[in-house]
């Protein structure tokens, strides 16, 4: 007699604190993009980005929840804990950015149309960020636990560094001077290497690297920190030398874009510094 396949349902996927945080993120992201879609006022670059963020986070979080609910994720050829940790960190960063961009771009003072929908969408987006931030906090590895690298502080910082680099790329406009070209090279090199570390970690490929991986990561973090120090000095020097802020200067103004890149470079410099400190402690100062 043939046997009937029985689907396994893991209710803990939706009843645990992590599952509840994911359910909240799904509901809130769906609320945000539904309300904004009802206003039909998102046909700009910033509006498209906001809608993409909410839809992307909604779809991937729903997929994660379904795979855990049906316990199908062990069949995937990837490190599930690393993937979910990296995604929750990325989603938190994306939704945070969107929660700042959307109201500052689409809710004027005074508000002209669809004010209630826009205000509720902004509130839902902010609460969605808190849900993802809660998931990051709940799934973060305990001190001394490196079984899931991307859930450790250095792993989460890798996601932050890649995301900030993407924001820098979105603001790049003119960089004809040699000093600025060096800065762009720094952003590109660090982005590519850090992104590959994330992909190799999720794909369980780091074990194939024929060298002491942990010490190699410490060396890379030190090199990236030095490179970002040079970029932090050279970018504002060459961008603002003998230049004053034009009046008027809106969001498309090169001066404002260069200022944004300056602050983002400083953020990544701090991230690589903290990353180096934590990585060094993980490698050379083992927790008992």
MIDOSE-1310 file (N, C-alpha, C; in nm, 2 decimals, decimal comma, always signed):
residues 288
xxxx	+0,08/-0,12/+0,00/+0,00/+0,00/+0,00/+0,09/+0,12/+0,00; +0,05/+0,22/-0,07/+0,13/+0,35/-0,08/+0,11/+0,43/+0,04; +0,20/+0,51/+0,07/+0,19/+0,60/+0,19/+0,17/+0,74/+0,15; +0,09/+0,81/+0,22/+0,05/+0,95/+0,18/+0,15/+1,04/+0,25
xxxx	+0,20/+1,14/+0,18/+0,30/+1,23/+0,23/+0,22/+1,33/+0,32; +0,27/+1,35/+0,44/+0,21/+1,44/+0,54/+0,29/+1,57/+0,55; +0,23/+1,68/+0,53/+0,30/+1,81/+0,54/+0,32/+1,84/+0,69; +0,45/+1,88/+0,72/+0,48/+1,91/+0,86/+0,46/+2,06/+0,88
xxxx	+0,38/+2,10/+0,98/+0,36/+2,24/+1,01/+0,42/+2,27/+1,14; +0,51/+2,37/+1,14/+0,58/+2,42/+1,26/+0,51/+2,55/+1,31; +0,42/+2,53/+1,40/+0,34/+2,65/+1,45/+0,43/+2,75/+1,52; +0,54/+2,70/+1,57/+0,63/+2,80/+1,64/+0,69/+2,91/+1,55
xxxx	+0,68/+2,88/+1,42/+0,72/+2,98/+1,32/+0,64/+3,11/+1,33; +0,52/+3,10/+1,38/+0,43/+3,21/+1,39/+0,39/+3,25/+1,53; +0,43/+3,16/+1,63/+0,39/+3,19/+1,77/+0,51/+3,24/+1,85; +0,63/+3,22/+1,80/+0,75/+3,27/+1,87/+0,76/+3,42/+1,86
xxxx	+0,85/+3,48/+1,94/+0,86/+3,63/+1,92/+0,91/+3,67/+1,79; +1,00/+3,59/+1,73/+1,06/+3,62/+1,60/+0,94/+3,61/+1,50; +0,86/+3,50/+1,51/+0,75/+3,48/+1,42/+0,65/+3,60/+1,43; +0,62/+3,64/+1,55/+0,53/+3,75/+1,57/+0,58/+3,88/+1,51
xxxx	+0,71/+3,90/+1,52/+0,78/+4,02/+1,46/+0,76/+4,02/+1,31; +0,78/+3,90/+1,25/+0,77/+3,88/+1,11/+0,63/+3,90/+1,06; +0,53/+3,85/+1,14/+0,39/+3,87/+1,10/+0,36/+4,02/+1,10; +0,40/+4,09/+1,21/+0,38/+4,24/+1,21/+0,45/+4,31/+1,09
xxxx	+0,57/+4,27/+1,06/+0,63/+4,33/+0,94/+0,55/+4,31/+0,81; +0,50/+4,19/+0,80/+0,42/+4,16/+0,68/+0,30/+4,25/+0,67; +0,22/+4,26/+0,78/+0,10/+4,34/+0,79/+0,13/+4,49/+0,77; +0,24/+4,54/+0,83/+0,27/+4,68/+0,82/+0,32/+4,72/+0,69
xxxx	+0,41/+4,64/+0,63/+0,46/+4,67/+0,49/+0,35/+4,66/+0,39; +0,26/+4,57/+0,40/+0,14/+4,56/+0,31/+0,05/+4,68/+0,33; +0,03/+4,73/+0,45/-0,05/+4,85/+0,48/+0,01/+4,97/+0,42; +0,15/+4,98/+0,43/+0,22/+5,10/+0,38/+0,20/+5,11/+0,22
xxxx	+0,24/+5,00/+0,15/+0,23/+5,01/+0,01/+0,09/+5,01/-0,04; -0,01/+4,95/+0,03/-0,15/+4,96/-0,02/-0,20/+5,11/-0,01; -0,17/+5,17/+0,10/-0,21/+5,31/+0,12/-0,15/+5,40/+0,02; -0,02/+5,39/+0,00/+0,05/+5,47/-0,10/+0,00/+5,45/-0,24
xxxx	-0,03/+5,32/-0,27/-0,08/+5,28/-0,40/-0,22/+5,35/-0,42; -0,30/+5,36/-0,32/-0,43/+5,42/-0,33/-0,43/+5,57/-0,36; -0,32/+5,63/-0,32/-0,30/+5,78/-0,35/-0,26/+5,80/-0,49; -0,20/+5,70/-0,55/-0,14/+5,71/-0,69/-0,04/+5,83/-0,70
xxxx	+0,02/+5,85/-0,59/+0,12/+5,96/-0,59/+0,26/+5,91/-0,55; +0,32/+5,83/-0,64/+0,45/+5,78/-0,62/+0,53/+5,76/-0,74; +0,49/+5,84/-0,85/+0,56/+5,83/-0,98/+0,68/+5,91/-0,99; +0,77/+5,90/-0,89/+0,90/+5,97/-0,90/+1,01/+5,86/-0,86
xxxx	+1,13/+5,90/-0,87/+1,24/+5,81/-0,83/+1,23/+5,77/-0,68; +1,20/+5,86/-0,59/+1,19/+5,83/-0,45/+1,06/+5,75/-0,42; +0,95/+5,78/-0,49/+0,83/+5,71/-0,47/+0,85/+5,56/-0,52; +0,91/+5,54/-0,63/+0,94/+5,41/-0,68/+1,02/+5,33/-0,58
xxxx	+1,12/+5,39/-0,52/+1,21/+5,33/-0,43/+1,13/+5,29/-0,30; +1,04/+5,37/-0,25/+0,96/+5,34/-0,13/+0,87/+5,23/-0,16; +0,80/+5,23/-0,28/+0,71/+5,12/-0,31/+0,79/+4,99/-0,33; +0,90/+4,99/-0,39/+0,99/+4,87/-0,41/+1,03/+4,82/-0,27
xxxx	+1,07/+4,90/-0,18/+1,11/+4,86/-0,05/+1,00/+4,78/+0,03; +0,88/+4,85/+0,03/+0,77/+4,78/+0,10/+0,73/+4,65/+0,04; +0,72/+4,65/-0,09/+0,68/+4,53/-0,16/+0,79/+4,42/-0,15; +0,91/+4,45/-0,17/+1,02/+4,36/-0,15/+1,02/+4,29/-0,01
xxxx	+1,02/+4,38/+0,09/+1,02/+4,33/+0,23/+0,90/+4,24/+0,26; +0,78/+4,28/+0,20/+0,66/+4,20/+0,22/+0,67/+4,06/+0,16; +0,72/+4,06/+0,04/+0,72/+3,93/-0,04/+0,83/+3,84/+0,03; +0,95/+3,89/+0,06/+1,05/+3,80/+0,11/+1,02/+3,75/+0,25
xxxx	+0,96/+3,84/+0,34/+0,93/+3,80/+0,47/+0,81/+3,70/+0,47; +0,72/+3,72/+0,38/+0,61/+3,62/+0,37/+0,67/+3,48/+0,32; +0,76/+3,49/+0,23/+0,83/+3,36/+0,18/+0,90/+3,29/+0,30; +0,97/+3,37/+0,38/+1,05/+3,32/+0,49/+0,95/+3,25/+0,59
xxxx	+0,84/+3,32/+0,62/+0,75/+3,27/+0,71/+0,68/+3,14/+0,66; +0,65/+3,13/+0,54/+0,59/+3,01/+0,48/+0,69/+2,89/+0,48; +0,81/+2,92/+0,45/+0,91/+2,81/+0,45/+0,94/+2,76/+0,59; +0,94/+2,85/+0,69/+0,96/+2,80/+0,82/+0,83/+2,73/+0,88
xxxx	+0,72/+2,78/+0,84/+0,59/+2,72/+0,88/+0,58/+2,58/+0,83; +0,62/+2,55/+0,71/+0,61/+2,42/+0,65/+0,74/+2,34/+0,66; +0,84/+2,40/+0,73/+0,97/+2,34/+0,75/+1,03/+2,29/+0,62; +1,03/+2,38/+0,52/+1,09/+2,34/+0,39/+1,23/+2,40/+0,37
xxxx	+1,27/+2,49/+0,46/+1,40/+2,56/+0,44/+1,52/+2,47/+0,46; +1,51/+2,36/+0,53/+1,64/+2,27/+0,53/+1,67/+2,21/+0,40; +1,58/+2,21/+0,30/+1,61/+2,16/+0,17/+1,68/+2,26/+0,08; +1,68/+2,38/+0,12/+1,75/+2,48/+0,04/+1,90/+2,47/+0,06
xxxx	+1,98/+2,50/-0,05/+2,12/+2,49/-0,05/+2,19/+2,61/+0,00; +2,15/+2,66/+0,12/+2,21/+2,78/+0,18/+2,20/+2,77/+0,33; +2,27/+2,86/+0,40/+2,27/+2,87/+0,54/+2,15/+2,95/+0,58; +2,04/+2,89/+0,63/+1,92/+2,96/+0,65/+1,93/+3,07/+0,76
xxxx	+2,00/+3,04/+0,87/+2,02/+3,14/+0,98/+2,09/+3,26/+0,93; +2,20/+3,24/+0,85/+2,27/+3,35/+0,79/+2,18/+3,43/+0,69; +2,10/+3,36/+0,61/+2,02/+3,43/+0,52/+1,91/+3,52/+0,59; +1,84/+3,46/+0,69/+1,74/+3,53/+0,76/+1,80/+3,65/+0,84
xxxx	+1,91/+3,63/+0,90/+1,98/+3,74/+0,97/+2,02/+3,85/+0,88; +2,08/+3,82/+0,76/+2,12/+3,92/+0,67/+1,99/+4,00/+0,61; +1,89/+3,92/+0,58/+1,77/+3,99/+0,53/+1,70/+4,08/+0,63; +1,69/+4,03/+0,75/+1,62/+4,12/+0,85/+1,70/+4,25/+0,87
xxxx	+1,83/+4,24/+0,87/+1,91/+4,36/+0,88/+1,90/+4,45/+0,76; +1,90/+4,39/+0,64/+1,88/+4,47/+0,52/+1,74/+4,53/+0,52; +1,64/+4,46/+0,55/+1,50/+4,51/+0,55/+1,49/+4,62/+0,65; +1,55/+4,61/+0,77/+1,55/+4,72/+0,87/+1,61/+4,85/+0,81
xxxx	+1,72/+4,83/+0,75/+1,79/+4,95/+0,69/+1,71/+5,01/+0,58; +1,65/+4,93/+0,49/+1,57/+4,98/+0,38/+1,45/+5,05/+0,42; +1,38/+4,99/+0,52/+1,25/+5,05/+0,57/+1,28/+5,17/+0,65; +1,39/+5,18/+0,72/+1,43/+5,30/+0,79/+1,45/+5,41/+0,69
xxxx	+1,53/+5,38/+0,59/+1,55/+5,49/+0,48/+1,42/+5,53/+0,42; +1,33/+5,44/+0,39/+1,21/+5,47/+0,33/+1,12/+5,56/+0,42; +1,12/+5,52/+0,55/+1,04/+5,60/+0,65/+1,09/+5,74/+0,67; +1,21/+5,77/+0,63/+1,26/+5,91/+0,63/+1,23/+5,98/+0,49
xxxx	+1,26/+5,90/+0,38/+1,24/+5,96/+0,25/+1,10/+5,99/+0,22; +1,01/+5,90/+0,25/+0,87/+5,92/+0,20/+0,80/+6,04/+0,26; +0,80/+6,06/+0,39/+0,73/+6,18/+0,44/+0,80/+6,31/+0,40; +0,93/+6,31/+0,40/+1,00/+6,43/+0,36/+0,98/+6,47/+0,21
xxxx	+0,95/+6,37/+0,13/+0,93/+6,40/-0,01/+0,78/+6,42/-0,05; +0,69/+6,34/+0,01/+0,55/+6,34/-0,03/+0,45/+6,41/+0,06; +0,50/+6,44/+0,18/+0,41/+6,51/+0,28/+0,46/+6,65/+0,29; +0,40/+6,74/+0,22/+0,44/+6,88/+0,22/+0,39/+6,96/+0,34
xxxx	+0,43/+7,08/+0,36/+0,38/+7,16/+0,47/+0,33/+7,30/+0,41; +0,20/+7,31/+0,40/+0,09/+7,22/+0,44/+0,07/+7,11/+0,34; +0,01/+7,00/+0,39/-0,01/+6,88/+0,30/-0,13/+6,92/+0,20; -0,11/+6,88/+0,08/-0,20/+6,92/-0,03/-0,31/+6,82/-0,06
xxxx	-0,28/+6,69/-0,06/-0,38/+6,59/-0,09/-0,35/+6,46/-0,03; -0,45/+6,38/+0,00/-0,44/+6,24/+0,05/-0,35/+6,24/+0,18; -0,37/+6,34/+0,26/-0,29/+6,36/+0,38/-0,30/+6,24/+0,48; -0,43/+6,20/+0,50/-0,45/+6,09/+0,60/-0,38/+5,96/+0,56
xxxx	-0,40/+5,92/+0,43/-0,33/+5,80/+0,38/-0,18/+5,81/+0,39; -0,13/+5,92/+0,35/+0,02/+5,94/+0,36/+0,07/+5,93/+0,50; +0,00/+5,99/+0,59/+0,04/+5,99/+0,73/+0,03/+5,85/+0,79; -0,08/+5,78/+0,76/-0,09/+5,64/+0,81/+0,02/+5,55/+0,75
xxxx	+0,05/+5,57/+0,62/+0,15/+5,49/+0,55/+0,29/+5,52/+0,62; +0,31/+5,64/+0,65/+0,44/+5,67/+0,72/+0,45/+5,61/+0,86; +0,34/+5,61/+0,93/+0,34/+5,55/+1,06/+0,36/+5,40/+1,05; +0,29/+5,34/+0,95/+0,30/+5,19/+0,93/+0,45/+5,16/+0,89
xxxx	+0,51/+5,24/+0,81/+0,65/+5,22/+0,77/+0,74/+5,23/+0,89; +0,72/+5,32/+0,98/+0,80/+5,34/+1,10/+0,79/+5,22/+1,19; +0,66/+5,17/+1,21/+0,64/+5,05/+1,29/+0,70/+4,93/+1,23; +0,70/+4,92/+1,10/+0,76/+4,81/+1,02/+0,91/+4,81/+1,05
xxxx	+0,97/+4,92/+1,05/+1,11/+4,93/+1,09/+1,14/+4,87/+1,22; +1,05/+4,91/+1,32/+1,07/+4,86/+1,46/+1,05/+4,71/+1,46; +0,96/+4,65/+1,38/+0,94/+4,51/+1,38/+1,07/+4,44/+1,33; +1,13/+4,49/+1,22/+1,25/+4,43/+1,17/+1,37/+4,45/+1,27
xxxx	+1,37/+4,56/+1,33/+1,48/+4,59/+1,43/+1,46/+4,49/+1,55; +1,34/+4,46/+1,59/+1,31/+4,36/+1,69/+1,36/+4,22/+1,65; +1,33/+4,19/+1,52/+1,38/+4,06/+1,47/+1,53/+4,05/+1,47; +1,60/+4,16/+1,43/+1,75/+4,16/+1,44/+1,80/+4,14/+1,58
xxxx	+1,73/+4,21/+1,67/+1,77/+4,19/+1,81/+1,75/+4,05/+1,87; +1,64/+3,99/+1,83/+1,60/+3,86/+1,88/+1,69/+3,75/+1,82; +1,73/+3,77/+1,70/+1,81/+3,66/+1,63/+1,96/+3,68/+1,64; +2,00/+3,80/+1,70/+2,15/+3,82/+1,71/+2,22/+3,72/+1,79
xxxx	+2,33/+3,67/+1,74/+2,41/+3,57/+1,81/+2,45/+3,62/+1,95; +2,46/+3,53/+2,04/+2,51/+3,56/+2,18/+2,66/+3,57/+2,17; +2,72/+3,64/+2,26/+2,87/+3,65/+2,27/+2,93/+3,52/+2,27; +3,03/+3,50/+2,18/+3,10/+3,37/+2,18/+3,04/+3,27/+2,08
xxxx	+2,92/+3,29/+2,03/+2,85/+3,20/+1,94/+2,88/+3,25/+1,80; +2,95/+3,17/+1,72/+2,98/+3,21/+1,58/+2,93/+3,11/+1,48; +2,83/+3,03/+1,52/+2,77/+2,93/+1,44/+2,70/+2,99/+1,32; +2,65/+3,11/+1,34/+2,58/+3,18/+1,23/+2,65/+3,32/+1,22
xxxx	+2,75/+3,33/+1,13/+2,83/+3,45/+1,12/+2,75/+3,58/+1,10; +2,65/+3,58/+1,01/+2,58/+3,70/+0,98/+2,48/+3,74/+1,09; +2,47/+3,66/+1,19/+2,39/+3,71/+1,30/+2,47/+3,76/+1,41; +2,61/+3,76/+1,40/+2,70/+3,82/+1,49/+2,71/+3,97/+1,46
xxxx	+2,77/+4,05/+1,55/+2,78/+4,19/+1,52/+2,87/+4,22/+1,39; +2,98/+4,15/+1,37/+3,06/+4,17/+1,25/+2,97/+4,14/+1,12; +2,89/+4,03/+1,13/+2,81/+3,99/+1,02/+2,70/+4,09/+0,99; +2,64/+4,14/+1,09/+2,53/+4,25/+1,07/+2,60/+4,37/+1,02
xxxx	+2,72/+4,41/+1,06/+2,79/+4,52/+1,01/+2,82/+4,51/+0,87; +2,85/+4,38/+0,82/+2,88/+4,36/+0,68/+2,76/+4,41/+0,59; +2,64/+4,37/+0,64/+2,52/+4,41/+0,57/+2,50/+4,56/+0,57; +2,53/+4,62/+0,68/+2,52/+4,77/+0,69/+2,62/+4,84/+0,60
xxxx	+2,74/+4,78/+0,59/+2,85/+4,84/+0,51/+2,81/+4,84/+0,36; +2,75/+4,72/+0,32/+2,71/+4,71/+0,18/+2,60/+4,80/+0,15; +2,50/+4,81/+0,24/+2,39/+4,90/+0,21/+2,43/+5,05/+0,20; +2,51/+5,09/+0,29/+2,56/+5,23/+0,29/+2,64/+5,26/+0,16
xxxx	+2,72/+5,16/+0,11/+2,79/+5,18/-0,01/+2,69/+5,19/-0,13; +2,58/+5,12/-0,13/+2,47/+5,13/-0,23/+2,41/+5,27/-0,23; +2,39/+5,33/-0,11/+2,34/+5,47/-0,10/+2,44/+5,56/-0,15; +2,57/+5,54/-0,13/+2,67/+5,63/-0,18/+2,67/+5,62/-0,34
xxxx	+2,66/+5,50/-0,39/+2,66/+5,49/-0,54/+2,54/+5,56/-0,60; +2,42/+5,56/-0,53/+2,30/+5,63/-0,58/+2,32/+5,78/-0,58; +2,42/+5,84/-0,50/+2,44/+5,98/-0,49/+2,55/+6,03/-0,58; +2,63/+5,94/-0,63/+2,75/+5,98/-0,71/+2,70/+6,05/-0,84
xxxx	+2,77/+6,16/-0,87/+2,73/+6,24/-0,98/+2,85/+6,27/-1,07; +2,94/+6,36/-1,02/+3,06/+6,40/-1,09/+3,18/+6,37/-1,01; +3,27/+6,30/-1,06/+3,40/+6,26/-0,99/+3,51/+6,25/-1,09; +3,54/+6,37/-1,15/+3,64/+6,37/-1,26/+3,78/+6,39/-1,20
xxxx	+3,79/+6,45/-1,08/+3,92/+6,47/-1,02/+3,98/+6,34/-0,97; +4,12/+6,33/-0,98/+4,18/+6,20/-0,94/+4,15/+6,16/-0,79; +4,15/+6,26/-0,70/+4,12/+6,23/-0,56/+3,98/+6,17/-0,54; +3,88/+6,22/-0,62/+3,74/+6,17/-0,61/+3,74/+6,03/-0,68
xxxx	+3,82/+6,01/-0,78/+3,82/+5,88/-0,85/+3,88/+5,77/-0,75; +3,98/+5,81/-0,67/+4,03/+5,72/-0,57/+3,92/+5,68/-0,47; +3,84/+5,78/-0,43/+3,73/+5,75/-0,33/+3,63/+5,66/-0,39; +3,59/+5,68/-0,52/+3,50/+5,59/-0,58/+3,56/+5,45/-0,59
xxxx	+3,69/+5,44/-0,62/+3,75/+5,30/-0,62/+3,75/+5,24/-0,48; +3,76/+5,32/-0,38/+3,75/+5,26/-0,24/+3,61/+5,21/-0,22; +3,51/+5,29/-0,25/+3,37/+5,24/-0,23/+3,35/+5,11/-0,31; +3,39/+5,11/-0,43/+3,37/+4,99/-0,52/+3,44/+4,86/-0,46
xxxx	+3,57/+4,88/-0,43/+3,65/+4,76/-0,39/+3,59/+4,71/-0,26; +3,56/+4,79/-0,16/+3,51/+4,75/-0,03/+3,37/+4,69/-0,05; +3,29/+4,75/-0,14/+3,15/+4,70/-0,16/+3,16/+4,55/-0,22; +3,24/+4,54/-0,32/+3,25/+4,41/-0,39/+3,30/+4,30/-0,29
xxxx	+3,41/+4,32/-0,22/+3,46/+4,22/-0,13/+3,36/+4,19/-0,02; +3,30/+4,29/+0,04/+3,21/+4,27/+0,15/+3,09/+4,20/+0,10; +3,04/+4,23/-0,01/+2,92/+4,16/-0,07/+2,95/+4,02/-0,10; +3,07/+3,99/-0,15/+3,11/+3,85/-0,17/+3,12/+3,77/-0,04
xxxx	+3,17/+3,83/+0,06/+3,17/+3,77/+0,19/+3,03/+3,73/+0,24; +2,93/+3,82/+0,22/+2,79/+3,78/+0,25/+2,74/+3,67/+0,17; +2,76/+3,68/+0,04/+2,71/+3,57/-0,05/+2,78/+3,44/-0,02; +2,91/+3,44/+0,00/+2,98/+3,31/+0,03/+2,93/+3,25/+0,16
xxxx	+2,90/+3,34/+0,26/+2,86/+3,29/+0,39/+2,72/+3,23/+0,37; +2,63/+3,29/+0,31/+2,49/+3,24/+0,29/+2,50/+3,11/+0,21; +2,59/+3,11/+0,10/+2,60/+2,99/+0,02/+2,69/+2,88/+0,07; +2,74/+2,89/+0,20/+2,82/+2,79/+0,26/+2,95/+2,76/+0,18
xxxx	+3,01/+2,87/+0,12/+3,12/+2,85/+0,04/+3,25/+2,89/+0,11; +3,25/+2,95/+0,22/+3,37/+3,00/+0,29/+3,46/+2,89/+0,33; +3,41/+2,77/+0,35/+3,49/+2,66/+0,39/+3,59/+2,62/+0,28; +3,56/+2,66/+0,16/+3,65/+2,62/+0,05/+3,77/+2,71/+0,03
xxxx	+3,77/+2,82/+0,11/+3,89/+2,91/+0,10/+4,01/+2,85/+0,17; +4,12/+2,83/+0,10/+4,24/+2,76/+0,16/+4,33/+2,85/+0,24; +4,27/+2,92/+0,34/+4,35/+3,00/+0,43/+4,27/+3,03/+0,55; +4,34/+3,07/+0,66/+4,27/+3,10/+0,79/+4,16/+3,21/+0,77
xxxx	+4,04/+3,18/+0,76/+3,93/+3,27/+0,72/+3,92/+3,38/+0,82; +3,91/+3,35/+0,95/+3,88/+3,45/+1,05/+3,99/+3,56/+1,05; +4,12/+3,51/+1,04/+4,23/+3,61/+1,04/+4,23/+3,69/+0,91; +4,19/+3,63/+0,80/+4,18/+3,70/+0,67/+4,08/+3,81/+0,68
xxxx	+3,97/+3,78/+0,75/+3,86/+3,89/+0,76/+3,91/+4,00/+0,85; +3,99/+3,97/+0,95/+4,05/+4,08/+1,03/+4,14/+4,17/+0,95; +4,23/+4,10/+0,87/+4,32/+4,18/+0,78/+4,24/+4,26/+0,68; +4,13/+4,20/+0,62/+4,05/+4,28/+0,53/+3,98/+4,40/+0,60
xxxx	+3,93/+4,38/+0,72/+3,87/+4,49/+0,79/+3,97/+4,61/+0,81; +4,09/+4,57/+0,85/+4,19/+4,67/+0,88/+4,23/+4,74/+0,75; +4,24/+4,67/+0,63/+4,27/+4,74/+0,51/+4,15/+4,83/+0,46; +4,03/+4,78/+0,48/+3,91/+4,86/+0,44/+3,90/+4,99/+0,53
xxxx	+3,94/+4,97/+0,66/+3,94/+5,09/+0,75/+4,04/+5,20/+0,70; +4,16/+5,15/+0,66/+4,26/+5,25/+0,62/+4,21/+5,32/+0,49; +4,15/+5,24/+0,40/+4,10/+5,29/+0,27/+3,99/+5,39/+0,29; +3,90/+5,36/+0,39/+3,79/+5,46/+0,42/+3,84/+5,58/+0,49
xxxx	+3,95/+5,57/+0,56/+4,01/+5,69/+0,62/+4,05/+5,79/+0,52; +4,12/+5,73/+0,41/+4,16/+5,82/+0,30/+4,04/+5,88/+0,23; +3,94/+5,80/+0,21/+3,82/+5,86/+0,14/+3,75/+5,96/+0,23; +3,75/+5,94/+0,36/+3,68/+6,04/+0,45/+3,76/+6,17/+0,44
xxxx	+3,89/+6,17/+0,42/+3,96/+6,30/+0,41/+3,95/+6,36/+0,27; +3,97/+6,27/+0,16/+3,98/+6,32/+0,03/+3,85/+6,36/-0,03; +3,74/+6,29/+0,00/+3,61/+6,33/-0,07/+3,57/+6,47/-0,03; +3,56/+6,51/+0,10/+3,51/+6,65/+0,12/+3,62/+6,75/+0,08
xxxx	+3,75/+6,71/+0,08/+3,85/+6,81/+0,04/+3,83/+6,85/-0,11; +3,82/+6,75/-0,19/+3,81/+6,77/-0,34/+3,67/+6,82/-0,38; +3,57/+6,78/-0,30/+3,43/+6,81/-0,34/+3,39/+6,96/-0,30; +3,45/+7,01/-0,19/+3,41/+7,14/-0,14/+3,52/+7,24/-0,15
xxxx	+3,63/+7,20/-0,21/+3,74/+7,30/-0,22/+3,71/+7,41/-0,31; +3,71/+7,54/-0,26/+3,68/+7,66/-0,34/+3,54/+7,66/-0,40; +3,45/+7,59/-0,33/+3,31/+7,59/-0,37/+3,22/+7,62/-0,25; +3,12/+7,70/-0,28/+3,02/+7,74/-0,18/+2,89/+7,68/-0,22
xxxx	+2,80/+7,66/-0,13/+2,67/+7,60/-0,16/+2,58/+7,70/-0,24; +2,54/+7,65/-0,36/+2,46/+7,74/-0,44/+2,32/+7,76/-0,38; +2,26/+7,87/-0,42/+2,12/+7,90/-0,37/+2,03/+7,94/-0,49; +1,93/+7,86/-0,52/+1,88/+7,75/-0,44/+1,96/+7,62/-0,46
xxxx	+1,94/+7,52/-0,37/+2,01/+7,39/-0,39/+1,91/+7,28/-0,34; +1,85/+7,21/-0,43/+1,75/+7,11/-0,39/+1,82/+6,97/-0,38; +1,73/+6,87/-0,38/+1,78/+6,73/-0,36/+1,87/+6,68/-0,47; +1,85/+6,75/-0,59/+1,93/+6,71/-0,71/+2,06/+6,79/-0,72
xxxx	+2,08/+6,88/-0,63/+2,20/+6,97/-0,64/+2,32/+6,89/-0,61; +2,43/+6,90/-0,69/+2,55/+6,82/-0,66/+2,62/+6,85/-0,53; +2,60/+6,98/-0,48/+2,66/+7,01/-0,35/+2,60/+6,93/-0,24; +2,46/+6,92/-0,24/+2,39/+6,84/-0,14/+2,43/+6,69/-0,15
xxxx	+2,44/+6,64/-0,28/+2,48/+6,50/-0,30/+2,62/+6,47/-0,24; +2,71/+6,57/-0,26/+2,85/+6,55/-0,21/+2,85/+6,55/-0,06; +2,76/+6,63/+0,00/+2,75/+6,64/+0,15/+2,70/+6,51/+0,20; +2,59/+6,45/+0,13/+2,54/+6,32/+0,17/+2,64/+6,21/+0,16
xxxx	+2,72/+6,21/+0,06/+2,83/+6,11/+0,04/+2,93/+6,12/+0,15; +2,96/+6,25/+0,19/+3,06/+6,27/+0,30/+3,01/+6,21/+0,43; +2,88/+6,23/+0,46/+2,83/+6,17/+0,59/+2,82/+6,02/+0,58; +2,78/+5,96/+0,46/+2,77/+5,82/+0,44/+2,91/+5,76/+0,45
xxxx	+3,01/+5,83/+0,40/+3,15/+5,77/+0,41/+3,19/+5,77/+0,56; +3,16/+5,87/+0,64/+3,19/+5,87/+0,78/+3,12/+5,75/+0,85; +2,99/+5,73/+0,81/+2,92/+5,62/+0,87/+2,98/+5,48/+0,84; +3,03/+5,46/+0,72/+3,09/+5,34/+0,69/+3,23/+5,33/+0,75
xxxx	+3,30/+5,44/+0,77/+3,43/+5,44/+0,84/+3,41/+5,39/+0,98; +3,30/+5,44/+1,05/+3,27/+5,40/+1,19/+3,24/+5,25/+1,19; +3,16/+5,21/+1,09/+3,12/+5,07/+1,08/+3,24/+4,97/+1,06; +3,33/+5,01/+0,98/+3,45/+4,93/+0,96/+3,54/+4,93/+1,08
xxxx	+3,54/+5,04/+1,15/+3,62/+5,04/+1,28/+3,56/+4,95/+1,38; +3,43/+4,96/+1,40/+3,36/+4,87/+1,50/+3,37/+4,72/+1,45; +3,36/+4,70/+1,32/+3,37/+4,57/+1,26/+3,51/+4,51/+1,30; +3,62/+4,59/+1,28/+3,75/+4,55/+1,31/+3,77/+4,51/+1,46
xxxx	+3,71/+4,59/+1,54/+3,73/+4,57/+1,69/+3,66/+4,44/+1,73; +3,53/+4,42/+1,68/+3,46/+4,30/+1,71/+3,53/+4,17/+1,65; +3,57/+4,19/+1,52/+3,64/+4,07/+1,46/+3,76/+4,03/+1,53; +3,84/+4,13/+1,57/+3,96/+4,10/+1,65/+3,94/+4,03/+1,78
xxxx	+3,83/+4,08/+1,85/+3,80/+4,01/+1,97/+3,75/+3,87/+1,95; +3,67/+3,85/+1,84/+3,62/+3,71/+1,81/+3,74/+3,61/+1,78; +3,84/+3,67/+1,71/+3,95/+3,58/+1,67/+4,06/+3,56/+1,78; +4,10/+3,67/+1,84/+4,21/+3,66/+1,93/+4,17/+3,66/+2,08
xxxx	+4,05/+3,69/+2,11/+4,00/+3,69/+2,25/+3,88/+3,60/+2,26; +3,90/+3,47/+2,27/+3,79/+3,38/+2,27/+3,71/+3,39/+2,40; +3,58/+3,39/+2,38/+3,49/+3,38/+2,50/+3,49/+3,24/+2,56; +3,49/+3,23/+2,69/+3,50/+3,10/+2,76/+3,37/+3,02/+2,73
